[in-house]
Amino acid sequence: MNIDYQLVYQLFPRSFGITEEIQGVISCFEKNYHLIKSPDFNLNSDGVLKIISDDLKAVNFRVESSKASVDKIKVPVLFSINNRIDKFFDADAVSEDGKIVIEVEAGRGYRNNQFLKDIFQACMMPNAEYLVIAVRNHYHNTDDFKSIFQFLETLYISGRLQLPLKGIVLIGY
């Protein structure tokens, strides 16, 4: 079965539209979609991030360049005496002002609930307003975008859990 996949995205909550800054992030994925499209390419998350990194940098994002500690994007979440950092979380990319956090996931995005960890960590980041989670459209005959979409739709429609973020953008590549 050959399904014609395309880049898809949705902002949650669905009660307002995409901002100019978020559109800039989405454009980085759109521009490179022909290189990251699943299932045509079986890239891991680092492979996808490497392909879009120059475009993200062009719209003022700091981007993780490797898994080495010095190359990670560390976002402080707890501070102690003399403003020392007590706790931080790593992000794949963060806007220069810290308001937009990007996490690129591959195989474990849905199956291992990595998207939930991404949401939790972004909620702990003091300046984060938006979280962008990019996941595969196709992974072992499942559609991670659709599965996570249903989860986020339920989260926002139920109103039972209020997140400190203005929104979560889900991108399916």
Chimera marker file (.cmm) of the C-alpha trace (Angstrom):
<marker_set name="trace">
<marker id="1" x="0.000" y="0.000" z="0.000" r="1" g="1" b="0" radius="0.5"/>
<marker id="2" x="1.564" y="3.289" z="-1.107" r="1" g="1" b="0" radius="0.5"/>
<marker id="3" x="0.039" y="6.162" z="0.798" r="1" g="1" b="0" radius="0.5"/>
<marker id="4" x="0.884" y="9.690" z="-0.309" r="1" g="1" b="0" radius="0.5"/>
<marker id="5" x="2.066" y="11.286" z="2.919" r="1" g="1" b="0" radius="0.5"/>
<marker id="6" x="2.506" y="15.007" z="3.288" r="1" g="1" b="0" radius="0.5"/>
<marker id="7" x="3.720" y="17.361" z="5.961" r="1" g="1" b="0" radius="0.5"/>
<marker id="8" x="0.865" y="18.058" z="8.352" r="1" g="1" b="0" radius="0.5"/>
<marker id="9" x="0.651" y="20.255" z="11.419" r="1" g="1" b="0" radius="0.5"/>
<marker id="10" x="-1.840" y="21.368" z="14.029" r="1" g="1" b="0" radius="0.5"/>
<marker id="11" x="-1.704" y="23.952" z="16.787" r="1" g="1" b="0" radius="0.5"/>
<marker id="12" x="-3.418" y="23.114" z="20.056" r="1" g="1" b="0" radius="0.5"/>
<marker id="13" x="-5.608" y="24.570" z="21.344" r="1" g="1" b="0" radius="0.5"/>
<marker id="14" x="-7.402" y="24.896" z="18.020" r="1" g="1" b="0" radius="0.5"/>
<marker id="15" x="-9.133" y="28.120" z="19.091" r="1" g="1" b="0" radius="0.5"/>
<marker id="16" x="-6.502" y="30.453" z="17.607" r="1" g="1" b="0" radius="0.5"/>
<marker id="17" x="-4.165" y="30.483" z="14.625" r="1" g="1" b="0" radius="0.5"/>
<marker id="18" x="-0.470" y="30.061" z="13.994" r="1" g="1" b="0" radius="0.5"/>
<marker id="19" x="1.794" y="32.978" z="14.943" r="1" g="1" b="0" radius="0.5"/>
<marker id="20" x="4.443" y="34.348" z="12.585" r="1" g="1" b="0" radius="0.5"/>
<marker id="21" x="7.213" y="32.801" z="14.711" r="1" g="1" b="0" radius="0.5"/>
<marker id="22" x="5.559" y="29.384" z="14.702" r="1" g="1" b="0" radius="0.5"/>
<marker id="23" x="5.013" y="29.640" z="10.936" r="1" g="1" b="0" radius="0.5"/>
<marker id="24" x="8.752" y="30.223" z="10.625" r="1" g="1" b="0" radius="0.5"/>
<marker id="25" x="9.408" y="26.908" z="12.371" r="1" g="1" b="0" radius="0.5"/>
<marker id="26" x="6.844" y="25.075" z="10.241" r="1" g="1" b="0" radius="0.5"/>
<marker id="27" x="8.471" y="26.527" z="7.111" r="1" g="1" b="0" radius="0.5"/>
<marker id="28" x="11.783" y="24.906" z="8.098" r="1" g="1" b="0" radius="0.5"/>
<marker id="29" x="10.077" y="21.511" z="8.002" r="1" g="1" b="0" radius="0.5"/>
<marker id="30" x="8.152" y="22.323" z="4.802" r="1" g="1" b="0" radius="0.5"/>
<marker id="31" x="11.312" y="23.445" z="2.997" r="1" g="1" b="0" radius="0.5"/>
<marker id="32" x="13.079" y="20.172" z="3.828" r="1" g="1" b="0" radius="0.5"/>
<marker id="33" x="10.144" y="17.785" z="3.713" r="1" g="1" b="0" radius="0.5"/>
<marker id="34" x="11.424" y="16.093" z="0.552" r="1" g="1" b="0" radius="0.5"/>
<marker id="35" x="14.521" y="15.044" z="2.557" r="1" g="1" b="0" radius="0.5"/>
<marker id="36" x="12.806" y="13.904" z="5.788" r="1" g="1" b="0" radius="0.5"/>
<marker id="37" x="9.512" y="12.434" z="4.538" r="1" g="1" b="0" radius="0.5"/>
<marker id="38" x="8.469" y="9.206" z="6.192" r="1" g="1" b="0" radius="0.5"/>
<marker id="39" x="8.287" y="6.418" z="5.115" r="1" g="1" b="0" radius="0.5"/>
<marker id="40" x="10.603" y="7.381" z="2.227" r="1" g="1" b="0" radius="0.5"/>
<marker id="41" x="13.436" y="8.056" z="4.654" r="1" g="1" b="0" radius="0.5"/>
<marker id="42" x="14.005" y="6.108" z="7.847" r="1" g="1" b="0" radius="0.5"/>
<marker id="43" x="15.833" y="8.905" z="9.641" r="1" g="1" b="0" radius="0.5"/>
<marker id="44" x="16.326" y="9.056" z="13.364" r="1" g="1" b="0" radius="0.5"/>
<marker id="45" x="15.499" y="12.292" z="15.180" r="1" g="1" b="0" radius="0.5"/>
<marker id="46" x="19.105" y="13.508" z="15.022" r="1" g="1" b="0" radius="0.5"/>
<marker id="47" x="19.098" y="12.976" z="11.247" r="1" g="1" b="0" radius="0.5"/>
<marker id="48" x="15.964" y="15.082" z="10.841" r="1" g="1" b="0" radius="0.5"/>
<marker id="49" x="17.321" y="17.788" z="13.145" r="1" g="1" b="0" radius="0.5"/>
<marker id="50" x="20.583" y="17.929" z="11.195" r="1" g="1" b="0" radius="0.5"/>
<marker id="51" x="18.717" y="18.480" z="7.921" r="1" g="1" b="0" radius="0.5"/>
<marker id="52" x="16.571" y="21.346" z="9.258" r="1" g="1" b="0" radius="0.5"/>
<marker id="53" x="19.165" y="22.916" z="11.579" r="1" g="1" b="0" radius="0.5"/>
<marker id="54" x="20.507" y="25.577" z="9.195" r="1" g="1" b="0" radius="0.5"/>
<marker id="55" x="16.992" y="26.782" z="8.460" r="1" g="1" b="0" radius="0.5"/>
<marker id="56" x="16.146" y="26.884" z="12.179" r="1" g="1" b="0" radius="0.5"/>
<marker id="57" x="19.306" y="28.893" z="12.854" r="1" g="1" b="0" radius="0.5"/>
<marker id="58" x="18.264" y="31.315" z="10.103" r="1" g="1" b="0" radius="0.5"/>
<marker id="59" x="15.062" y="32.071" z="12.074" r="1" g="1" b="0" radius="0.5"/>
<marker id="60" x="17.020" y="32.632" z="15.313" r="1" g="1" b="0" radius="0.5"/>
<marker id="61" x="16.990" y="29.230" z="16.999" r="1" g="1" b="0" radius="0.5"/>
<marker id="62" x="19.792" y="27.608" z="18.934" r="1" g="1" b="0" radius="0.5"/>
<marker id="63" x="20.006" y="23.998" z="17.717" r="1" g="1" b="0" radius="0.5"/>
<marker id="64" x="21.613" y="20.941" z="19.279" r="1" g="1" b="0" radius="0.5"/>
<marker id="65" x="24.564" y="20.024" z="17.083" r="1" g="1" b="0" radius="0.5"/>
<marker id="66" x="25.479" y="16.668" z="18.651" r="1" g="1" b="0" radius="0.5"/>
<marker id="67" x="24.822" y="14.482" z="21.684" r="1" g="1" b="0" radius="0.5"/>
<marker id="68" x="28.064" y="15.705" z="23.314" r="1" g="1" b="0" radius="0.5"/>
<marker id="69" x="27.315" y="17.618" z="26.511" r="1" g="1" b="0" radius="0.5"/>
<marker id="70" x="28.890" y="20.809" z="25.182" r="1" g="1" b="0" radius="0.5"/>
<marker id="71" x="26.639" y="20.761" z="22.073" r="1" g="1" b="0" radius="0.5"/>
<marker id="72" x="23.324" y="20.211" z="23.869" r="1" g="1" b="0" radius="0.5"/>
<marker id="73" x="20.792" y="22.984" z="24.413" r="1" g="1" b="0" radius="0.5"/>
<marker id="74" x="20.366" y="23.114" z="28.180" r="1" g="1" b="0" radius="0.5"/>
<marker id="75" x="17.304" y="24.984" z="29.434" r="1" g="1" b="0" radius="0.5"/>
<marker id="76" x="17.445" y="25.791" z="33.166" r="1" g="1" b="0" radius="0.5"/>
<marker id="77" x="14.331" y="24.962" z="35.188" r="1" g="1" b="0" radius="0.5"/>
<marker id="78" x="15.504" y="25.239" z="38.826" r="1" g="1" b="0" radius="0.5"/>
<marker id="79" x="17.921" y="27.685" z="40.386" r="1" g="1" b="0" radius="0.5"/>
<marker id="80" x="19.640" y="27.731" z="43.770" r="1" g="1" b="0" radius="0.5"/>
<marker id="81" x="21.751" y="30.093" z="45.839" r="1" g="1" b="0" radius="0.5"/>
<marker id="82" x="23.615" y="32.713" z="43.802" r="1" g="1" b="0" radius="0.5"/>
<marker id="83" x="21.485" y="31.818" z="40.783" r="1" g="1" b="0" radius="0.5"/>
<marker id="84" x="23.292" y="28.529" z="40.180" r="1" g="1" b="0" radius="0.5"/>
<marker id="85" x="21.449" y="26.126" z="37.959" r="1" g="1" b="0" radius="0.5"/>
<marker id="86" x="20.122" y="23.193" z="39.991" r="1" g="1" b="0" radius="0.5"/>
<marker id="87" x="18.188" y="21.450" z="37.211" r="1" g="1" b="0" radius="0.5"/>
<marker id="88" x="17.962" y="21.762" z="33.441" r="1" g="1" b="0" radius="0.5"/>
<marker id="89" x="16.311" y="19.901" z="30.606" r="1" g="1" b="0" radius="0.5"/>
<marker id="90" x="17.805" y="19.379" z="27.157" r="1" g="1" b="0" radius="0.5"/>
<marker id="91" x="15.924" y="20.587" z="24.097" r="1" g="1" b="0" radius="0.5"/>
<marker id="92" x="16.559" y="19.916" z="20.421" r="1" g="1" b="0" radius="0.5"/>
<marker id="93" x="16.146" y="23.606" z="19.596" r="1" g="1" b="0" radius="0.5"/>
<marker id="94" x="15.054" y="26.770" z="21.382" r="1" g="1" b="0" radius="0.5"/>
<marker id="95" x="14.274" y="30.223" z="20.057" r="1" g="1" b="0" radius="0.5"/>
<marker id="96" x="16.763" y="32.904" z="21.118" r="1" g="1" b="0" radius="0.5"/>
<marker id="97" x="14.163" y="34.376" z="23.499" r="1" g="1" b="0" radius="0.5"/>
<marker id="98" x="13.379" y="30.935" z="24.971" r="1" g="1" b="0" radius="0.5"/>
<marker id="99" x="9.670" y="31.153" z="24.096" r="1" g="1" b="0" radius="0.5"/>
<marker id="100" x="9.576" y="28.331" z="21.527" r="1" g="1" b="0" radius="0.5"/>
<marker id="101" x="10.955" y="24.871" z="22.293" r="1" g="1" b="0" radius="0.5"/>
<marker id="102" x="11.321" y="22.271" z="19.545" r="1" g="1" b="0" radius="0.5"/>
<marker id="103" x="11.543" y="18.519" z="20.043" r="1" g="1" b="0" radius="0.5"/>
<marker id="104" x="12.065" y="16.229" z="17.047" r="1" g="1" b="0" radius="0.5"/>
<marker id="105" x="11.060" y="12.615" z="17.624" r="1" g="1" b="0" radius="0.5"/>
<marker id="106" x="11.355" y="9.520" z="15.480" r="1" g="1" b="0" radius="0.5"/>
<marker id="107" x="10.476" y="5.968" z="16.515" r="1" g="1" b="0" radius="0.5"/>
<marker id="108" x="9.793" y="6.500" z="20.192" r="1" g="1" b="0" radius="0.5"/>
<marker id="109" x="7.686" y="9.638" z="19.791" r="1" g="1" b="0" radius="0.5"/>
<marker id="110" x="4.391" y="7.853" z="20.419" r="1" g="1" b="0" radius="0.5"/>
<marker id="111" x="5.178" y="4.241" z="21.328" r="1" g="1" b="0" radius="0.5"/>
<marker id="112" x="7.395" y="5.196" z="24.260" r="1" g="1" b="0" radius="0.5"/>
<marker id="113" x="5.295" y="8.237" z="25.180" r="1" g="1" b="0" radius="0.5"/>
<marker id="114" x="8.245" y="10.546" z="24.535" r="1" g="1" b="0" radius="0.5"/>
<marker id="115" x="5.782" y="13.277" z="23.533" r="1" g="1" b="0" radius="0.5"/>
<marker id="116" x="4.440" y="13.273" z="27.114" r="1" g="1" b="0" radius="0.5"/>
<marker id="117" x="7.928" y="13.786" z="28.503" r="1" g="1" b="0" radius="0.5"/>
<marker id="118" x="8.449" y="16.604" z="26.001" r="1" g="1" b="0" radius="0.5"/>
<marker id="119" x="5.245" y="18.289" z="27.194" r="1" g="1" b="0" radius="0.5"/>
<marker id="120" x="6.197" y="17.934" z="30.855" r="1" g="1" b="0" radius="0.5"/>
<marker id="121" x="9.691" y="19.332" z="30.325" r="1" g="1" b="0" radius="0.5"/>
<marker id="122" x="8.461" y="22.294" z="28.258" r="1" g="1" b="0" radius="0.5"/>
<marker id="123" x="5.927" y="23.086" z="30.991" r="1" g="1" b="0" radius="0.5"/>
<marker id="124" x="8.794" y="23.312" z="33.505" r="1" g="1" b="0" radius="0.5"/>
<marker id="125" x="10.805" y="25.761" z="31.348" r="1" g="1" b="0" radius="0.5"/>
<marker id="126" x="10.111" y="29.226" z="32.792" r="1" g="1" b="0" radius="0.5"/>
<marker id="127" x="10.116" y="31.161" z="29.500" r="1" g="1" b="0" radius="0.5"/>
<marker id="128" x="8.549" y="28.552" z="27.204" r="1" g="1" b="0" radius="0.5"/>
<marker id="129" x="5.266" y="29.608" z="25.615" r="1" g="1" b="0" radius="0.5"/>
<marker id="130" x="5.071" y="27.113" z="22.743" r="1" g="1" b="0" radius="0.5"/>
<marker id="131" x="6.233" y="23.551" z="22.293" r="1" g="1" b="0" radius="0.5"/>
<marker id="132" x="6.723" y="22.175" z="18.799" r="1" g="1" b="0" radius="0.5"/>
<marker id="133" x="6.799" y="18.381" z="18.617" r="1" g="1" b="0" radius="0.5"/>
<marker id="134" x="7.736" y="16.864" z="15.257" r="1" g="1" b="0" radius="0.5"/>
<marker id="135" x="6.934" y="13.169" z="14.782" r="1" g="1" b="0" radius="0.5"/>
<marker id="136" x="6.855" y="10.659" z="11.957" r="1" g="1" b="0" radius="0.5"/>
<marker id="137" x="3.701" y="10.247" z="9.913" r="1" g="1" b="0" radius="0.5"/>
<marker id="138" x="4.692" y="6.644" z="9.294" r="1" g="1" b="0" radius="0.5"/>
<marker id="139" x="6.369" y="4.326" z="11.763" r="1" g="1" b="0" radius="0.5"/>
<marker id="140" x="5.985" y="0.540" z="11.554" r="1" g="1" b="0" radius="0.5"/>
<marker id="141" x="2.598" y="0.803" z="9.820" r="1" g="1" b="0" radius="0.5"/>
<marker id="142" x="1.237" y="3.335" z="12.302" r="1" g="1" b="0" radius="0.5"/>
<marker id="143" x="0.789" y="7.085" z="12.079" r="1" g="1" b="0" radius="0.5"/>
<marker id="144" x="2.366" y="8.732" z="15.114" r="1" g="1" b="0" radius="0.5"/>
<marker id="145" x="0.977" y="12.132" z="14.101" r="1" g="1" b="0" radius="0.5"/>
<marker id="146" x="-2.613" y="10.858" z="14.162" r="1" g="1" b="0" radius="0.5"/>
<marker id="147" x="-2.140" y="9.022" z="17.459" r="1" g="1" b="0" radius="0.5"/>
<marker id="148" x="-0.647" y="12.035" z="19.229" r="1" g="1" b="0" radius="0.5"/>
<marker id="149" x="-3.190" y="14.350" z="17.567" r="1" g="1" b="0" radius="0.5"/>
<marker id="150" x="-6.019" y="12.344" z="19.188" r="1" g="1" b="0" radius="0.5"/>
<marker id="151" x="-4.295" y="12.522" z="22.561" r="1" g="1" b="0" radius="0.5"/>
<marker id="152" x="-3.766" y="16.304" z="22.375" r="1" g="1" b="0" radius="0.5"/>
<marker id="153" x="-7.292" y="16.841" z="21.080" r="1" g="1" b="0" radius="0.5"/>
<marker id="154" x="-8.666" y="15.001" z="24.115" r="1" g="1" b="0" radius="0.5"/>
<marker id="155" x="-6.380" y="16.922" z="26.463" r="1" g="1" b="0" radius="0.5"/>
<marker id="156" x="-7.499" y="20.314" z="25.193" r="1" g="1" b="0" radius="0.5"/>
<marker id="157" x="-11.203" y="19.553" z="24.669" r="1" g="1" b="0" radius="0.5"/>
<marker id="158" x="-11.646" y="18.014" z="28.127" r="1" g="1" b="0" radius="0.5"/>
<marker id="159" x="-10.213" y="21.083" z="29.838" r="1" g="1" b="0" radius="0.5"/>
<marker id="160" x="-9.352" y="18.959" z="32.878" r="1" g="1" b="0" radius="0.5"/>
<marker id="161" x="-5.625" y="19.748" z="32.720" r="1" g="1" b="0" radius="0.5"/>
<marker id="162" x="-4.445" y="23.313" z="32.210" r="1" g="1" b="0" radius="0.5"/>
<marker id="163" x="-0.943" y="23.661" z="30.801" r="1" g="1" b="0" radius="0.5"/>
<marker id="164" x="1.190" y="26.785" z="31.312" r="1" g="1" b="0" radius="0.5"/>
<marker id="165" x="1.973" y="26.887" z="27.571" r="1" g="1" b="0" radius="0.5"/>
<marker id="166" x="0.146" y="29.097" z="25.076" r="1" g="1" b="0" radius="0.5"/>
<marker id="167" x="0.127" y="26.167" z="22.689" r="1" g="1" b="0" radius="0.5"/>
<marker id="168" x="1.576" y="22.922" z="21.397" r="1" g="1" b="0" radius="0.5"/>
<marker id="169" x="2.277" y="22.515" z="17.701" r="1" g="1" b="0" radius="0.5"/>
<marker id="170" x="2.295" y="18.955" z="16.407" r="1" g="1" b="0" radius="0.5"/>
<marker id="171" x="4.104" y="18.423" z="13.094" r="1" g="1" b="0" radius="0.5"/>
<marker id="172" x="3.940" y="15.162" z="11.158" r="1" g="1" b="0" radius="0.5"/>
<marker id="173" x="6.777" y="14.576" z="8.723" r="1" g="1" b="0" radius="0.5"/>
<link id1="1" id2="2" r="1" g="1" b="0" radius="0.2"/>
<link id1="2" id2="3" r="1" g="1" b="0" radius="0.2"/>
<link id1="3" id2="4" r="1" g="1" b="0" radius="0.2"/>
<link id1="4" id2="5" r="1" g="1" b="0" radius="0.2"/>
<link id1="5" id2="6" r="1" g="1" b="0" radius="0.2"/>
<link id1="6" id2="7" r="1" g="1" b="0" radius="0.2"/>
<link id1="7" id2="8" r="1" g="1" b="0" radius="0.2"/>
<link id1="8" id2="9" r="1" g="1" b="0" radius="0.2"/>
<link id1="9" id2="10" r="1" g="1" b="0" radius="0.2"/>
<link id1="10" id2="11" r="1" g="1" b="0" radius="0.2"/>
<link id1="11" id2="12" r="1" g="1" b="0" radius="0.2"/>
<link id1="12" id2="13" r="1" g="1" b="0" radius="0.2"/>
<link id1="13" id2="14" r="1" g="1" b="0" radius="0.2"/>
<link id1="14" id2="15" r="1" g="1" b="0" radius="0.2"/>
<link id1="15" id2="16" r="1" g="1" b="0" radius="0.2"/>
<link id1="16" id2="17" r="1" g="1" b="0" radius="0.2"/>
<link id1="17" id2="18" r="1" g="1" b="0" radius="0.2"/>
<link id1="18" id2="19" r="1" g="1" b="0" radius="0.2"/>
<link id1="19" id2="20" r="1" g="1" b="0" radius="0.2"/>
<link id1="20" id2="21" r="1" g="1" b="0" radius="0.2"/>
<link id1="21" id2="22" r="1" g="1" b="0" radius="0.2"/>
<link id1="22" id2="23" r="1" g="1" b="0" radius="0.2"/>
<link id1="23" id2="24" r="1" g="1" b="0" radius="0.2"/>
<link id1="24" id2="25" r="1" g="1" b="0" radius="0.2"/>
<link id1="25" id2="26" r="1" g="1" b="0" radius="0.2"/>
<link id1="26" id2="27" r="1" g="1" b="0" radius="0.2"/>
<link id1="27" id2="28" r="1" g="1" b="0" radius="0.2"/>
<link id1="28" id2="29" r="1" g="1" b="0" radius="0.2"/>
<link id1="29" id2="30" r="1" g="1" b="0" radius="0.2"/>
<link id1="30" id2="31" r="1" g="1" b="0" radius="0.2"/>
<link id1="31" id2="32" r="1" g="1" b="0" radius="0.2"/>
<link id1="32" id2="33" r="1" g="1" b="0" radius="0.2"/>
<link id1="33" id2="34" r="1" g="1" b="0" radius="0.2"/>
<link id1="34" id2="35" r="1" g="1" b="0" radius="0.2"/>
<link id1="35" id2="36" r="1" g="1" b="0" radius="0.2"/>
<link id1="36" id2="37" r="1" g="1" b="0" radius="0.2"/>
<link id1="37" id2="38" r="1" g="1" b="0" radius="0.2"/>
<link id1="38" id2="39" r="1" g="1" b="0" radius="0.2"/>
<link id1="39" id2="40" r="1" g="1" b="0" radius="0.2"/>
<link id1="40" id2="41" r="1" g="1" b="0" radius="0.2"/>
<link id1="41" id2="42" r="1" g="1" b="0" radius="0.2"/>
<link id1="42" id2="43" r="1" g="1" b="0" radius="0.2"/>
<link id1="43" id2="44" r="1" g="1" b="0" radius="0.2"/>
<link id1="44" id2="45" r="1" g="1" b="0" radius="0.2"/>
<link id1="45" id2="46" r="1" g="1" b="0" radius="0.2"/>
<link id1="46" id2="47" r="1" g="1" b="0" radius="0.2"/>
<link id1="47" id2="48" r="1" g="1" b="0" radius="0.2"/>
<link id1="48" id2="49" r="1" g="1" b="0" radius="0.2"/>
<link id1="49" id2="50" r="1" g="1" b="0" radius="0.2"/>
<link id1="50" id2="51" r="1" g="1" b="0" radius="0.2"/>
<link id1="51" id2="52" r="1" g="1" b="0" radius="0.2"/>
<link id1="52" id2="53" r="1" g="1" b="0" radius="0.2"/>
<link id1="53" id2="54" r="1" g="1" b="0" radius="0.2"/>
<link id1="54" id2="55" r="1" g="1" b="0" radius="0.2"/>
<link id1="55" id2="56" r="1" g="1" b="0" radius="0.2"/>
<link id1="56" id2="57" r="1" g="1" b="0" radius="0.2"/>
<link id1="57" id2="58" r="1" g="1" b="0" radius="0.2"/>
<link id1="58" id2="59" r="1" g="1" b="0" radius="0.2"/>
<link id1="59" id2="60" r="1" g="1" b="0" radius="0.2"/>
<link id1="60" id2="61" r="1" g="1" b="0" radius="0.2"/>
<link id1="61" id2="62" r="1" g="1" b="0" radius="0.2"/>
<link id1="62" id2="63" r="1" g="1" b="0" radius="0.2"/>
<link id1="63" id2="64" r="1" g="1" b="0" radius="0.2"/>
<link id1="64" id2="65" r="1" g="1" b="0" radius="0.2"/>
<link id1="65" id2="66" r="1" g="1" b="0" radius="0.2"/>
<link id1="66" id2="67" r="1" g="1" b="0" radius="0.2"/>
<link id1="67" id2="68" r="1" g="1" b="0" radius="0.2"/>
<link id1="68" id2="69" r="1" g="1" b="0" radius="0.2"/>
<link id1="69" id2="70" r="1" g="1" b="0" radius="0.2"/>
<link id1="70" id2="71" r="1" g="1" b="0" radius="0.2"/>
<link id1="71" id2="72" r="1" g="1" b="0" radius="0.2"/>
<link id1="72" id2="73" r="1" g="1" b="0" radius="0.2"/>
<link id1="73" id2="74" r="1" g="1" b="0" radius="0.2"/>
<link id1="74" id2="75" r="1" g="1" b="0" radius="0.2"/>
<link id1="75" id2="76" r="1" g="1" b="0" radius="0.2"/>
<link id1="76" id2="77" r="1" g="1" b="0" radius="0.2"/>
<link id1="77" id2="78" r="1" g="1" b="0" radius="0.2"/>
<link id1="78" id2="79" r="1" g="1" b="0" radius="0.2"/>
<link id1="79" id2="80" r="1" g="1" b="0" radius="0.2"/>
<link id1="80" id2="81" r="1" g="1" b="0" radius="0.2"/>
<link id1="81" id2="82" r="1" g="1" b="0" radius="0.2"/>
<link id1="82" id2="83" r="1" g="1" b="0" radius="0.2"/>
<link id1="83" id2="84" r="1" g="1" b="0" radius="0.2"/>
<link id1="84" id2="85" r="1" g="1" b="0" radius="0.2"/>
<link id1="85" id2="86" r="1" g="1" b="0" radius="0.2"/>
<link id1="86" id2="87" r="1" g="1" b="0" radius="0.2"/>
<link id1="87" id2="88" r="1" g="1" b="0" radius="0.2"/>
<link id1="88" id2="89" r="1" g="1" b="0" radius="0.2"/>
<link id1="89" id2="90" r="1" g="1" b="0" radius="0.2"/>
<link id1="90" id2="91" r="1" g="1" b="0" radius="0.2"/>
<link id1="91" id2="92" r="1" g="1" b="0" radius="0.2"/>
<link id1="92" id2="93" r="1" g="1" b="0" radius="0.2"/>
<link id1="93" id2="94" r="1" g="1" b="0" radius="0.2"/>
<link id1="94" id2="95" r="1" g="1" b="0" radius="0.2"/>
<link id1="95" id2="96" r="1" g="1" b="0" radius="0.2"/>
<link id1="96" id2="97" r="1" g="1" b="0" radius="0.2"/>
<link id1="97" id2="98" r="1" g="1" b="0" radius="0.2"/>
<link id1="98" id2="99" r="1" g="1" b="0" radius="0.2"/>
<link id1="99" id2="100" r="1" g="1" b="0" radius="0.2"/>
<link id1="100" id2="101" r="1" g="1" b="0" radius="0.2"/>
<link id1="101" id2="102" r="1" g="1" b="0" radius="0.2"/>
<link id1="102" id2="103" r="1" g="1" b="0" radius="0.2"/>
<link id1="103" id2="104" r="1" g="1" b="0" radius="0.2"/>
<link id1="104" id2="105" r="1" g="1" b="0" radius="0.2"/>
<link id1="105" id2="106" r="1" g="1" b="0" radius="0.2"/>
<link id1="106" id2="107" r="1" g="1" b="0" radius="0.2"/>
<link id1="107" id2="108" r="1" g="1" b="0" radius="0.2"/>
<link id1="108" id2="109" r="1" g="1" b="0" radius="0.2"/>
<link id1="109" id2="110" r="1" g="1" b="0" radius="0.2"/>
<link id1="110" id2="111" r="1" g="1" b="0" radius="0.2"/>
<link id1="111" id2="112" r="1" g="1" b="0" radius="0.2"/>
<link id1="112" id2="113" r="1" g="1" b="0" radius="0.2"/>
<link id1="113" id2="114" r="1" g="1" b="0" radius="0.2"/>
<link id1="114" id2="115" r="1" g="1" b="0" radius="0.2"/>
<link id1="115" id2="116" r="1" g="1" b="0" radius="0.2"/>
<link id1="116" id2="117" r="1" g="1" b="0" radius="0.2"/>
<link id1="117" id2="118" r="1" g="1" b="0" radius="0.2"/>
<link id1="118" id2="119" r="1" g="1" b="0" radius="0.2"/>
<link id1="119" id2="120" r="1" g="1" b="0" radius="0.2"/>
<link id1="120" id2="121" r="1" g="1" b="0" radius="0.2"/>
<link id1="121" id2="122" r="1" g="1" b="0" radius="0.2"/>
<link id1="122" id2="123" r="1" g="1" b="0" radius="0.2"/>
<link id1="123" id2="124" r="1" g="1" b="0" radius="0.2"/>
<link id1="124" id2="125" r="1" g="1" b="0" radius="0.2"/>
<link id1="125" id2="126" r="1" g="1" b="0" radius="0.2"/>
<link id1="126" id2="127" r="1" g="1" b="0" radius="0.2"/>
<link id1="127" id2="128" r="1" g="1" b="0" radius="0.2"/>
<link id1="128" id2="129" r="1" g="1" b="0" radius="0.2"/>
<link id1="129" id2="130" r="1" g="1" b="0" radius="0.2"/>
<link id1="130" id2="131" r="1" g="1" b="0" radius="0.2"/>
<link id1="131" id2="132" r="1" g="1" b="0" radius="0.2"/>
<link id1="132" id2="133" r="1" g="1" b="0" radius="0.2"/>
<link id1="133" id2="134" r="1" g="1" b="0" radius="0.2"/>
<link id1="134" id2="135" r="1" g="1" b="0" radius="0.2"/>
<link id1="135" id2="136" r="1" g="1" b="0" radius="0.2"/>
<link id1="136" id2="137" r="1" g="1" b="0" radius="0.2"/>
<link id1="137" id2="138" r="1" g="1" b="0" radius="0.2"/>
<link id1="138" id2="139" r="1" g="1" b="0" radius="0.2"/>
<link id1="139" id2="140" r="1" g="1" b="0" radius="0.2"/>
<link id1="140" id2="141" r="1" g="1" b="0" radius="0.2"/>
<link id1="141" id2="142" r="1" g="1" b="0" radius="0.2"/>
<link id1="142" id2="143" r="1" g="1" b="0" radius="0.2"/>
<link id1="143" id2="144" r="1" g="1" b="0" radius="0.2"/>
<link id1="144" id2="145" r="1" g="1" b="0" radius="0.2"/>
<link id1="145" id2="146" r="1" g="1" b="0" radius="0.2"/>
<link id1="146" id2="147" r="1" g="1" b="0" radius="0.2"/>
<link id1="147" id2="148" r="1" g="1" b="0" radius="0.2"/>
<link id1="148" id2="149" r="1" g="1" b="0" radius="0.2"/>
<link id1="149" id2="150" r="1" g="1" b="0" radius="0.2"/>
<link id1="150" id2="151" r="1" g="1" b="0" radius="0.2"/>
<link id1="151" id2="152" r="1" g="1" b="0" radius="0.2"/>
<link id1="152" id2="153" r="1" g="1" b="0" radius="0.2"/>
<link id1="153" id2="154" r="1" g="1" b="0" radius="0.2"/>
<link id1="154" id2="155" r="1" g="1" b="0" radius="0.2"/>
<link id1="155" id2="156" r="1" g="1" b="0" radius="0.2"/>
<link id1="156" id2="157" r="1" g="1" b="0" radius="0.2"/>
<link id1="157" id2="158" r="1" g="1" b="0" radius="0.2"/>
<link id1="158" id2="159" r="1" g="1" b="0" radius="0.2"/>
<link id1="159" id2="160" r="1" g="1" b="0" radius="0.2"/>
<link id1="160" id2="161" r="1" g="1" b="0" radius="0.2"/>
<link id1="161" id2="162" r="1" g="1" b="0" radius="0.2"/>
<link id1="162" id2="163" r="1" g="1" b="0" radius="0.2"/>
<link id1="163" id2="164" r="1" g="1" b="0" radius="0.2"/>
<link id1="164" id2="165" r="1" g="1" b="0" radius="0.2"/>
<link id1="165" id2="166" r="1" g="1" b="0" radius="0.2"/>
<link id1="166" id2="167" r="1" g="1" b="0" radius="0.2"/>
<link id1="167" id2="168" r="1" g="1" b="0" radius="0.2"/>
<link id1="168" id2="169" r="1" g="1" b="0" radius="0.2"/>
<link id1="169" id2="170" r="1" g="1" b="0" radius="0.2"/>
<link id1="170" id2="171" r="1" g="1" b="0" radius="0.2"/>
<link id1="171" id2="172" r="1" g="1" b="0" radius="0.2"/>
<link id1="172" id2="173" r="1" g="1" b="0" radius="0.2"/>
</marker_set>
